[in-house]
Amino acid sequence: MDLLPLRISQRPAANTVGVARNALVRDLFVVFLLTACAAAKAATISADSFQATDVQTALNRAQAGDTVVIPNGSANWTQGVSWNVPANVTLKGAGTSDTGGGDQTVITDNYASGNALLNVTINSTGVFRMTGITFRSGTGSVKDNGTVKVSGPGKMRIDHCHFVASSAANYKIVAFWDAVFGVMDHCILDLTGTNALYFYNGRHGAGDAVGNYEWTLPTAFGSADFFFIEDNIINGDVPGGTVYSTRILDSTSASRVVVRFNTLYQTCVAEDHATGHAGNDRGTRAKEVYGNLATSSLALDPNFMPVDGSSGTTLVWGNSWDNVYKSLYRFNVTRKNNATYPQSPTPNGWGYAGTEFNGTGSKWDGGTALGTDTTKGYPCLDQPGRGQGDLLTGVHPNKVNNTTRTIYWPHQALEPMYFWNNYGNIVPGWGGFIISDQSGGRVVQNRDYYLPVGGVQTSPTSPFGGTSGTGWGTLANRPTTCTPGVAYFGTDQGSWNTSTSNPYGVQQNGADGALYKCTAPNTWTLYYTPYTYPHPLQTSSPLPMRRPNVYPNQRKLPKWRSSRHAITK
C-alpha cells in the first residue's frame, strides 16, 4: 500500500498541494541522484604504456561506459590481448580526426602465435568503439581467426584507424564473427595481395555457428542489420607480383555487409565464399555496394572484377569504376562441379548441384527435390538471387531441413540481384566481359539478376520500358506498365542521405533515392530505401559525466564526373 496518498489525505486541504509538490520534488531529486551516480561511474582509464601487458591491465579495469586510452607511441606486441567488452566502452588510441588517425598509436604484430593479436568479444547491449589506433604487420605468425578478432553478438564502431596488412600472416587483418553489426568509417586499409577484412557475421541460433538461422530471416535491405564499410580509403598492392589481386572483404557464414562511399585504389570490393566451400558452412547472405569510387594505376594486370555474386542477393549501384577491372559482375555456383571445391554426396555433404557433373544431384537443391530441373538443380541452395528459407539444423551427416526433418530444399525465396547507374567500362584488351557467368546456366538474366538499361530515364518509356532490366530517374518518368521482377530507382525519392560532403561515386552530395520493384503486372512496390547516411553510429551521443581519470598503477584510486553512362550486356 502507498502510504503517501493516505498521509496527504489526512492533512488539511490547504496543505495537500504543498505536500504533494514537496513529494514530487523529493522523488525527482532521488531520480537525479541515481542518474548522476550511474553517469559518474564512467571513467577514462589510461594504460601505463602502449605495451600489450599494460593495455591488458587497463582493459581489465574497464566498466560499462568507460574509455580506455592507449598513449602515443609505437609498440611491438609479442603477446595477445583478450577482452570481454563491457557495454558502451571506447578503446581509444592517440589518433587524430584525420582519416586513418595519423599513426599516433602504432601496434605491430610480432606475436608468434596463431591466436588473435587483439581478441574482443563485444557486449550484446550498447556500442563498442575502437578509434585512433594503427595495426601493422610484423614478424607474427599466421592468425586464421583474425589479427583483430571481433565476436558478437553486438554493435560496434571502428573509426580513424589504420590497418597495414603487408604480411600474409595477417591475411585476415580484421575478422567479424557472430552477429557483429555496426560501421567502420574514416579508416585507411593498406592491403597487400589477398589480405582483406573477413566477415562471418551472420546471426546464429542455438548450436549454429555457420549462419543457418540468418538464412531464415528477411533480407531487410536498407536496415541496420548489416556491417557498414563507409567513408574509408582502401589501397591494394602486390609488391613483386604481376596481377592486382586485392579485395576489401571476403565473406561467408551468412554474412551481411554494406560497402558505400569509399575510395578504392587497385582493389576489388567483395569476394563470396559460397555454400559448398567448406563442410557445413553457408555462403554470404546479402550485400549492398554503392557510391564507391575505384581507380587503378594499371601498372600490373587489372583486378578481375569489383563484385562477386556467388551467394545470396546483392544490390550494386551508383559506383564509379571506369577502366579498373577486367570484368564487372561475376556469377558462380560453387557446387556445379569440383573445379574449386569437391563436394561430398549427401548425407555427408551438400552434394553437387544437379546431375550435370557426375550424374548424382542433391535434394538440398530445388530443381532436384521438386523434379523441375534435375540436370542443373536450379534453384540451387543459397545460389545468387536466392534469400529467406527454411531453417537447416544439425551437421553432416545429420543435417536436415527443420521443416521436413529430411534432406530437402529449404524453399528459398527468389530475391534477384539488381544493378543500376554504375559508371565505367572494363579495361580493354584483356578478354574480359561485363558479365562473367561461371554458374553453368544456373544464374539467368531477368530472373536471377537485372542489369541497368541504358542511361538515366528521359521519359516514362525511354530508355527503360519496364519489361527487362533496371531503370533509374525521377519518379515521374517511371514506366506506367511493368513486367514482374524488373525494378526502377526513383532518384528524387527518400530522405536517407544527410551528407553534404561525400565525394565518391555517382550518387551526388545530399542526393537520395529509393528502389521500386514490379511485384505484379503493372504494379510497383517500394522495395529498398538505403540506410541513413552517415551511419548513426558516426554521430553517437556525447559521453556522460565522468569521475576522475584512473590509471592502472594507482592502487588506491574525387571530384564528380559530369559524364554518366550505364553498362549493358
C-alpha positions as CSV (number, residue, x, y, z in Angstrom):
1,M,0.0,0.0,0.0
2,D,1.3,3.5,-0.9
3,L,1.1,5.5,2.4
4,L,1.9,8.8,0.8
5,P,-1.6,9.4,-0.6
6,L,-3.1,8.3,2.7
7,R,-0.9,10.7,4.7
8,I,-1.8,13.5,2.3
9,S,-5.5,12.8,2.6
10,Q,-5.3,13.1,6.3
11,R,-3.9,16.6,6.2
12,P,-5.9,19.8,5.9
13,A,-6.8,20.6,2.3
14,A,-4.7,23.8,2.3
15,N,-1.6,21.7,2.9
16,T,-2.3,18.9,0.4
17,V,-0.9,20.6,-2.7
18,G,2.2,21.8,-1.0
19,V,2.9,18.3,0.5
20,A,2.3,16.7,-2.9
21,R,4.7,19.2,-4.6
22,N,7.3,18.5,-2.0
23,A,7.0,14.8,-2.5
24,L,7.3,15.2,-6.3
25,V,10.4,17.4,-5.8
26,R,11.9,14.7,-3.5
27,D,11.2,11.9,-5.9
28,L,12.7,13.9,-8.8
29,F,15.8,14.6,-6.7
30,V,16.2,11.0,-5.9
31,V,16.0,10.1,-9.7
32,F,18.5,12.8,-10.4
33,L,21.0,11.4,-7.8
34,L,20.6,7.9,-9.1
35,T,21.2,9.0,-12.7
36,A,24.1,11.2,-11.7
37,C,25.7,8.3,-9.8
38,A,25.3,6.0,-12.7
39,A,26.8,8.5,-15.1
40,A,29.7,9.3,-12.7
41,K,30.8,5.6,-12.8
42,A,32.1,6.2,-16.3
43,A,35.8,6.8,-16.3
44,T,38.8,7.4,-18.5
45,I,41.4,4.7,-17.9
46,S,44.8,5.4,-19.3
47,A,47.2,2.5,-19.9
48,D,50.6,3.0,-18.4
49,S,52.2,2.4,-21.8
50,F,51.3,1.1,-25.3
51,Q,52.8,-2.3,-24.5
52,A,50.4,-5.3,-24.5
53,T,50.7,-6.1,-20.8
54,D,49.8,-2.5,-19.8
55,V,46.9,-2.4,-22.3
56,Q,45.6,-5.7,-21.0
57,T,45.7,-4.3,-17.4
58,A,43.8,-1.2,-18.4
59,L,41.2,-3.2,-20.3
60,N,40.7,-5.4,-17.3
61,R,39.8,-2.4,-15.2
62,A,37.2,-1.1,-17.6
63,Q,33.5,-1.0,-16.6
64,A,30.4,-0.1,-18.6
65,G,30.7,3.4,-20.1
66,D,34.4,3.8,-19.6
67,T,37.0,4.9,-22.1
68,V,40.4,3.1,-22.2
69,V,43.2,5.2,-23.7
70,I,46.4,3.8,-25.2
71,P,49.1,6.6,-25.3
72,N,51.0,7.9,-28.2
73,G,53.9,5.8,-29.4
74,S,54.8,2.5,-31.1
75,A,54.9,-1.0,-29.7
76,N,55.9,-4.4,-30.9
77,W,53.4,-6.8,-29.4
78,T,54.8,-10.2,-28.7
79,Q,51.7,-11.4,-26.9
80,G,48.0,-11.1,-27.5
81,V,45.4,-9.1,-25.7
82,S,41.9,-10.6,-25.0
83,W,38.9,-8.8,-23.6
84,N,35.2,-9.3,-22.9
85,V,34.0,-5.7,-23.5
86,P,31.5,-4.2,-21.0
87,A,28.6,-2.2,-22.5
88,N,29.4,1.2,-24.2
89,V,33.1,1.1,-23.8
90,T,35.6,3.0,-26.0
91,L,39.1,1.8,-26.8
92,K,41.0,4.9,-27.9
93,G,44.5,5.5,-29.3
94,A,46.1,8.9,-29.7
95,G,45.0,9.2,-33.3
96,T,43.7,12.4,-34.8
97,S,40.5,13.2,-36.6
98,D,42.2,12.7,-40.0
99,T,41.1,9.7,-42.0
100,G,43.3,6.8,-40.7
101,G,44.1,8.6,-37.5
102,G,47.6,9.8,-38.4
103,D,49.6,6.8,-37.0
104,Q,49.9,8.2,-33.5
105,T,49.4,4.9,-31.6
106,V,51.0,2.1,-33.6
107,I,50.9,-1.6,-32.7
108,T,53.0,-4.1,-34.7
109,D,52.2,-7.8,-34.8
110,N,55.2,-9.7,-33.6
111,Y,53.1,-12.3,-31.8
112,A,54.4,-15.8,-32.6
113,S,51.1,-17.4,-32.2
114,G,48.0,-18.3,-34.3
115,N,45.8,-16.6,-31.8
116,A,44.5,-13.1,-32.5
117,L,46.7,-10.1,-31.6
118,L,43.6,-8.3,-30.2
119,N,40.6,-10.6,-29.4
120,V,37.5,-8.8,-28.3
121,T,34.0,-10.1,-27.5
122,I,31.6,-7.2,-27.6
123,N,28.6,-6.7,-25.4
124,S,25.1,-7.5,-26.6
125,T,23.9,-4.2,-25.2
126,G,25.3,-0.7,-26.1
127,V,28.0,0.0,-28.6
128,F,31.8,-0.7,-28.5
129,R,34.0,1.8,-30.2
130,M,37.6,1.4,-31.3
131,T,39.3,4.6,-32.6
132,G,42.7,6.2,-33.3
133,I,44.9,3.0,-33.5
134,T,47.2,1.7,-36.2
135,F,47.8,-2.1,-36.5
136,R,50.8,-3.2,-38.7
137,S,52.1,-6.5,-39.9
138,G,55.4,-7.6,-38.3
139,T,57.0,-10.9,-37.7
140,G,53.9,-12.6,-36.2
141,S,52.5,-15.9,-37.1
142,V,49.5,-16.6,-39.3
143,K,46.3,-15.7,-37.5
144,D,43.5,-17.7,-39.1
145,N,40.8,-16.2,-36.8
146,G,41.9,-12.6,-37.5
147,T,44.7,-10.3,-36.4
148,V,42.0,-8.3,-34.8
149,K,39.1,-10.6,-34.0
150,V,35.7,-9.2,-33.0
151,S,33.0,-11.5,-31.8
152,G,29.4,-10.8,-31.0
153,P,26.5,-10.5,-30.9
154,G,26.6,-6.8,-30.6
155,K,27.2,-3.4,-32.3
156,M,30.5,-1.6,-32.8
157,R,32.1,1.4,-34.5
158,I,35.7,1.3,-35.8
159,D,36.9,4.7,-36.9
160,H,40.0,6.7,-37.6
161,C,42.2,3.6,-37.6
162,H,44.9,2.4,-40.0
163,F,45.4,-1.2,-40.9
164,V,48.6,-2.1,-42.7
165,A,48.4,-5.8,-43.8
166,S,51.7,-6.2,-45.6
167,S,52.3,-9.8,-44.5
168,A,50.3,-12.9,-45.5
169,A,50.3,-13.8,-41.8
170,N,47.7,-11.0,-41.4
171,Y,45.6,-12.1,-44.4
172,K,42.5,-11.7,-42.1
173,I,43.5,-8.2,-40.8
174,V,40.1,-7.9,-39.1
175,A,37.6,-10.7,-38.7
176,F,34.0,-10.1,-37.7
177,W,32.1,-13.0,-36.2
178,D,28.6,-13.9,-35.0
179,A,26.2,-11.0,-35.5
180,V,28.6,-8.1,-35.3
181,F,26.8,-5.2,-36.9
182,G,27.8,-1.5,-37.0
183,V,30.2,0.6,-39.0
184,M,33.9,1.1,-40.0
185,D,34.4,4.7,-41.1
186,H,37.3,7.1,-41.8
187,C,39.9,4.3,-41.7
188,I,42.7,3.6,-44.1
189,L,43.3,0.0,-45.2
190,D,46.6,-0.8,-46.9
191,L,46.1,-4.3,-48.1
192,T,48.8,-6.4,-49.8
193,G,48.0,-9.3,-52.1
194,T,44.8,-11.1,-51.0
195,N,44.8,-9.7,-47.4
196,A,41.3,-8.4,-46.5
197,L,38.6,-7.9,-44.0
198,Y,36.8,-11.2,-43.3
199,F,33.1,-11.5,-42.4
200,Y,31.3,-14.3,-40.6
201,N,28.7,-12.0,-39.1
202,G,25.5,-13.9,-39.8
203,R,23.2,-14.3,-36.8
204,H,23.4,-17.8,-35.2
205,G,20.8,-19.9,-33.5
206,A,21.4,-22.5,-30.8
207,G,24.1,-24.9,-31.8
208,D,24.6,-23.0,-35.0
209,A,28.0,-21.5,-36.0
210,V,27.6,-21.2,-39.7
211,G,24.6,-18.9,-40.2
212,N,21.7,-21.3,-40.7
213,Y,19.5,-19.0,-38.6
214,E,20.4,-15.9,-40.6
215,W,19.2,-17.6,-43.8
216,T,15.7,-17.9,-42.3
217,L,15.4,-14.1,-41.7
218,P,14.2,-11.4,-44.1
219,T,17.0,-9.9,-46.1
220,A,16.0,-6.4,-44.9
221,F,17.9,-4.3,-47.4
222,G,18.3,-0.8,-46.1
223,S,18.2,-1.7,-42.4
224,A,20.8,-1.5,-39.7
225,D,21.2,-5.3,-39.7
226,F,24.5,-5.2,-41.7
227,F,28.1,-4.2,-41.1
228,F,28.8,-1.0,-43.0
229,I,32.1,-0.1,-44.5
230,E,31.8,3.6,-45.4
231,D,34.0,6.7,-45.9
232,N,37.3,4.8,-45.9
233,I,40.3,4.7,-48.1
234,I,41.3,1.2,-49.2
235,N,44.5,0.6,-51.1
236,G,45.6,-2.6,-52.8
237,D,49.1,-3.6,-53.7
238,V,51.0,-6.7,-54.9
239,P,54.8,-6.0,-54.5
240,G,56.7,-8.1,-56.9
241,G,53.5,-9.5,-58.3
242,T,52.0,-9.4,-61.8
243,V,48.3,-9.2,-61.1
244,Y,46.3,-6.9,-58.8
245,S,44.5,-9.4,-56.5
246,T,43.4,-7.4,-53.5
247,R,39.8,-7.1,-52.4
248,I,38.2,-5.3,-49.4
249,L,36.4,-8.2,-48.0
250,D,35.9,-12.0,-48.0
251,S,32.6,-13.1,-46.7
252,T,30.8,-16.3,-45.7
253,S,28.7,-17.8,-42.9
254,A,25.6,-15.9,-43.9
255,S,27.4,-12.6,-43.6
256,R,25.7,-9.2,-44.2
257,V,27.8,-6.3,-45.4
258,V,27.3,-2.8,-47.0
259,V,30.2,-1.1,-48.8
260,R,29.4,2.5,-49.5
261,F,31.1,5.9,-50.3
262,N,34.7,4.6,-50.1
263,T,37.7,5.5,-52.2
264,L,39.3,2.3,-53.6
265,Y,42.7,2.0,-55.3
266,Q,43.7,-1.2,-57.1
267,T,41.2,-3.3,-55.2
268,C,38.1,-5.3,-55.8
269,V,35.1,-4.8,-53.5
270,A,33.9,-8.3,-52.4
271,E,34.5,-12.0,-52.8
272,D,32.0,-14.6,-51.7
273,H,32.8,-17.9,-50.2
274,A,29.6,-19.7,-51.1
275,T,27.9,-22.8,-49.6
276,G,30.0,-25.8,-50.6
277,H,33.3,-24.2,-49.9
278,A,33.8,-25.9,-46.6
279,G,31.9,-28.5,-44.6
280,N,28.6,-27.3,-43.1
281,D,29.3,-23.6,-43.8
282,R,26.8,-21.4,-45.5
283,G,27.6,-18.6,-48.0
284,T,27.1,-14.9,-48.0
285,R,23.6,-13.8,-47.2
286,A,23.3,-10.3,-48.6
287,K,25.4,-7.2,-49.5
288,E,24.9,-3.7,-50.8
289,V,27.6,-1.9,-52.8
290,Y,27.1,1.8,-53.7
291,G,28.6,5.2,-54.1
292,N,32.2,4.0,-54.2
293,L,35.0,5.5,-56.4
294,A,37.6,3.0,-57.7
295,T,40.7,3.8,-59.7
296,S,43.9,1.9,-60.7
297,S,47.3,2.8,-62.0
298,L,47.1,-0.4,-64.2
299,A,50.9,-0.9,-63.6
300,L,50.1,-4.6,-63.3
301,D,47.4,-6.8,-64.8
302,P,44.0,-5.4,-63.7
303,N,41.8,-6.7,-60.8
304,F,39.4,-9.3,-62.1
305,M,36.1,-7.7,-61.1
306,P,34.6,-5.4,-58.5
307,V,31.7,-7.6,-57.2
308,D,31.5,-11.4,-56.8
309,G,28.0,-12.8,-56.9
310,S,28.3,-16.4,-55.8
311,S,25.8,-16.5,-52.9
312,G,22.7,-14.8,-51.7
313,T,21.4,-11.5,-53.1
314,T,23.1,-8.1,-53.9
315,L,22.4,-4.5,-54.8
316,V,25.1,-2.7,-56.8
317,W,24.5,0.9,-57.8
318,G,26.0,4.4,-58.1
319,N,29.6,3.3,-58.3
320,S,32.4,4.8,-60.5
321,W,35.0,2.3,-61.7
322,D,35.9,3.2,-65.3
323,N,38.9,1.2,-66.7
324,V,39.8,-0.6,-63.5
325,Y,38.6,-4.2,-63.9
326,K,38.7,-7.0,-66.5
327,S,35.1,-7.8,-65.9
328,L,32.3,-6.1,-63.9
329,Y,30.0,-8.7,-62.4
330,R,30.8,-12.4,-61.7
331,F,28.2,-15.0,-61.0
332,N,29.0,-18.5,-59.9
333,V,27.6,-21.6,-58.2
334,T,30.4,-23.4,-56.4
335,R,28.7,-26.7,-56.3
336,K,28.2,-27.1,-60.1
337,N,31.4,-29.1,-60.3
338,N,34.7,-29.8,-58.4
339,A,36.8,-27.1,-60.2
340,T,37.2,-25.1,-56.9
341,Y,35.8,-27.3,-54.1
342,P,34.9,-31.0,-54.4
343,Q,31.6,-31.9,-52.9
344,S,30.8,-35.0,-50.7
345,P,27.5,-36.6,-51.6
346,T,24.6,-36.4,-49.2
347,P,24.2,-37.1,-46.3
348,N,28.0,-36.5,-45.7
349,G,28.0,-33.2,-47.6
350,W,25.9,-30.8,-49.7
351,G,26.4,-32.9,-53.0
352,Y,26.7,-31.4,-56.5
353,A,24.1,-29.1,-58.0
354,G,22.2,-31.3,-60.4
355,T,23.2,-34.4,-62.3
356,E,25.2,-32.5,-64.9
357,F,28.6,-33.0,-63.3
358,N,28.7,-36.6,-62.0
359,G,25.2,-38.0,-62.6
360,T,24.1,-37.5,-58.9
361,G,22.2,-34.5,-57.7
362,S,21.2,-33.3,-54.3
363,K,17.9,-32.7,-52.7
364,W,19.3,-29.7,-51.0
365,D,18.6,-28.1,-54.4
366,G,15.1,-27.1,-55.5
367,G,15.3,-28.5,-59.0
368,T,16.3,-31.9,-57.8
369,A,13.9,-32.0,-54.8
370,L,10.9,-30.8,-56.8
371,G,11.9,-32.6,-60.0
372,T,11.7,-29.3,-62.0
373,D,15.4,-29.2,-63.1
374,T,17.3,-32.3,-62.1
375,T,20.1,-31.6,-64.6
376,K,21.3,-28.3,-63.1
377,G,19.4,-28.4,-59.8
378,Y,18.0,-24.9,-60.2
379,P,17.1,-23.3,-58.0
380,C,20.3,-24.3,-56.1
381,L,20.8,-23.9,-52.3
382,D,22.0,-20.4,-51.4
383,Q,22.8,-19.6,-55.0
384,P,22.9,-16.0,-56.4
385,G,19.5,-14.5,-56.4
386,R,18.1,-16.6,-53.5
387,G,17.2,-15.5,-50.0
388,Q,15.0,-16.4,-47.0
389,G,14.1,-20.0,-46.5
390,D,13.5,-22.9,-44.0
391,L,15.9,-23.5,-41.1
392,L,18.5,-26.1,-41.5
393,T,19.7,-27.8,-38.3
394,G,22.5,-30.3,-37.3
395,V,25.7,-31.1,-39.1
396,H,26.5,-33.6,-41.8
397,P,25.6,-36.4,-41.9
398,N,22.7,-35.5,-39.6
399,K,21.9,-32.1,-41.2
400,V,18.2,-31.7,-42.1
401,N,15.6,-29.2,-43.1
402,N,13.9,-28.5,-39.8
403,T,10.5,-28.2,-41.5
404,T,10.6,-31.5,-43.3
405,R,13.0,-33.3,-41.0
406,T,14.8,-34.6,-44.1
407,I,17.4,-33.5,-46.6
408,Y,15.3,-31.2,-48.6
409,W,15.3,-27.9,-50.5
410,P,14.6,-25.1,-47.9
411,H,12.1,-23.3,-50.2
412,Q,14.3,-20.2,-50.6
413,A,12.6,-17.1,-52.0
414,L,13.6,-15.7,-55.3
415,E,15.4,-12.4,-54.4
416,P,17.1,-11.2,-57.6
417,M,20.3,-9.1,-57.7
418,Y,19.9,-5.6,-59.1
419,F,22.5,-3.3,-60.8
420,W,22.0,0.3,-61.9
421,N,23.7,3.6,-62.6
422,N,27.3,2.3,-62.3
423,Y,29.8,4.4,-64.2
424,G,32.5,2.9,-66.3
425,N,33.6,0.1,-68.6
426,I,36.1,-2.8,-68.4
427,V,39.8,-2.4,-69.2
428,P,40.1,-3.2,-72.9
429,G,42.5,-5.8,-74.2
430,W,42.2,-8.4,-71.5
431,G,39.4,-10.5,-73.0
432,G,37.1,-9.7,-70.2
433,F,33.3,-9.3,-70.2
434,I,30.8,-7.1,-68.5
435,I,29.2,-10.3,-67.1
436,S,31.5,-13.3,-66.2
437,D,28.9,-16.1,-65.8
438,Q,30.6,-19.1,-64.2
439,S,27.3,-20.6,-63.0
440,G,26.9,-23.1,-65.8
441,G,23.5,-21.6,-66.7
442,R,22.1,-21.5,-63.2
443,V,22.1,-17.7,-62.9
444,V,20.0,-16.2,-65.6
445,Q,19.5,-12.5,-66.6
446,N,16.0,-11.0,-65.9
447,R,15.3,-13.8,-63.5
448,D,18.1,-14.0,-61.0
449,Y,19.7,-10.7,-61.8
450,Y,18.7,-7.5,-63.6
451,L,21.2,-5.2,-65.4
452,P,21.0,-1.5,-66.0
453,V,19.1,-0.4,-69.1
454,G,20.6,2.5,-71.0
455,G,21.2,5.7,-69.0
456,V,19.1,8.0,-66.9
457,Q,15.4,7.9,-67.7
458,T,14.2,10.7,-70.1
459,S,10.5,9.7,-70.4
460,P,8.2,7.0,-69.0
461,T,9.2,4.8,-71.9
462,S,12.9,5.5,-72.6
463,P,15.4,4.1,-72.2
464,F,13.8,1.8,-69.6
465,G,10.5,0.4,-70.8
466,G,9.6,-1.7,-67.8
467,T,10.0,-5.1,-69.5
468,S,13.5,-6.1,-68.5
469,G,16.5,-4.8,-66.5
470,T,16.7,-1.9,-64.0
471,G,16.0,1.7,-64.7
472,W,16.6,4.9,-62.9
473,G,15.4,8.5,-63.0
474,T,12.7,10.7,-61.5
475,L,9.6,9.0,-60.2
476,A,7.5,10.9,-62.8
477,N,9.5,9.1,-65.6
478,R,8.9,5.6,-64.2
479,P,7.0,3.4,-66.7
480,T,3.3,3.0,-66.1
481,T,3.4,-0.6,-67.1
482,C,5.9,-3.2,-65.9
483,T,6.8,-6.9,-66.0
484,P,7.2,-8.6,-62.6
485,G,10.8,-8.7,-61.4
486,V,12.1,-5.5,-63.0
487,A,13.0,-2.5,-60.8
488,Y,13.2,1.2,-61.0
489,F,15.3,3.6,-58.8
490,G,13.4,6.9,-58.2
491,T,16.3,9.3,-57.8
492,D,14.1,12.0,-56.2
493,Q,12.6,9.8,-53.5
494,G,13.6,9.1,-49.9
495,S,15.4,11.2,-47.4
496,W,18.2,8.9,-46.2
497,N,21.3,10.9,-47.3
498,T,22.1,13.6,-44.8
499,S,25.6,14.3,-46.0
500,T,26.7,17.4,-47.9
501,S,30.3,16.3,-48.5
502,N,30.6,12.7,-49.6
503,P,32.9,13.0,-52.6
504,Y,32.5,9.5,-54.0
505,G,31.0,7.5,-56.8
506,V,28.0,8.6,-58.8
507,Q,25.5,9.4,-56.0
508,Q,25.9,13.1,-55.5
509,N,26.1,15.1,-52.3
510,G,22.9,15.0,-50.4
511,A,21.1,13.0,-53.1
512,D,18.7,10.3,-52.1
513,G,16.7,7.7,-54.0
514,A,14.6,4.6,-53.5
515,L,14.1,1.4,-55.5
516,Y,10.7,0.2,-56.6
517,K,10.1,-3.4,-57.8
518,C,7.4,-4.6,-60.1
519,T,5.7,-7.2,-57.9
520,A,2.7,-8.0,-60.2
521,P,1.8,-6.9,-63.7
522,N,1.8,-3.1,-63.8
523,T,2.2,-2.9,-60.0
524,W,5.2,-1.0,-58.5
525,T,6.0,-1.6,-54.8
526,L,8.7,0.1,-52.7
527,Y,11.4,-2.4,-52.3
528,Y,14.5,-0.7,-50.9
529,T,15.5,2.6,-49.3
530,P,19.2,2.8,-48.3
531,Y,20.0,3.1,-44.6
532,T,20.7,6.5,-43.1
533,Y,24.0,8.0,-44.3
534,P,26.2,8.8,-42.5
535,H,25.6,5.8,-40.3
536,P,24.1,6.9,-37.0
537,L,27.0,5.5,-35.0
538,Q,29.2,8.1,-36.6
539,T,27.3,10.7,-34.7
540,S,26.7,8.9,-31.4
541,S,25.7,10.8,-28.3
542,P,28.3,12.6,-26.2
543,L,29.9,10.8,-23.3
544,P,28.3,11.1,-19.9
545,M,29.6,12.8,-16.7
546,R,32.9,11.3,-15.7
547,R,34.7,10.6,-12.4
548,P,38.4,11.4,-12.2
549,N,40.8,9.5,-14.5
550,V,42.0,6.2,-13.3
551,Y,45.5,4.9,-14.0
552,P,46.3,1.2,-13.6
553,N,49.2,1.9,-11.3
554,Q,47.0,3.9,-8.9
555,R,46.0,1.1,-6.5
556,K,44.2,3.4,-4.1
557,L,42.3,5.3,-6.5
558,P,37.4,12.8,-56.4
559,K,35.7,15.1,-57.9
560,W,32.3,14.4,-59.6
561,R,32.3,13.2,-63.1
562,S,30.0,15.1,-65.4
563,S,29.5,12.1,-67.7
564,R,27.3,9.2,-66.6
565,H,26.5,6.1,-68.6
566,A,25.3,2.6,-67.9
567,I,26.7,-0.7,-68.7
568,T,24.5,-3.2,-70.6
569,K,25.3,-6.7,-71.6
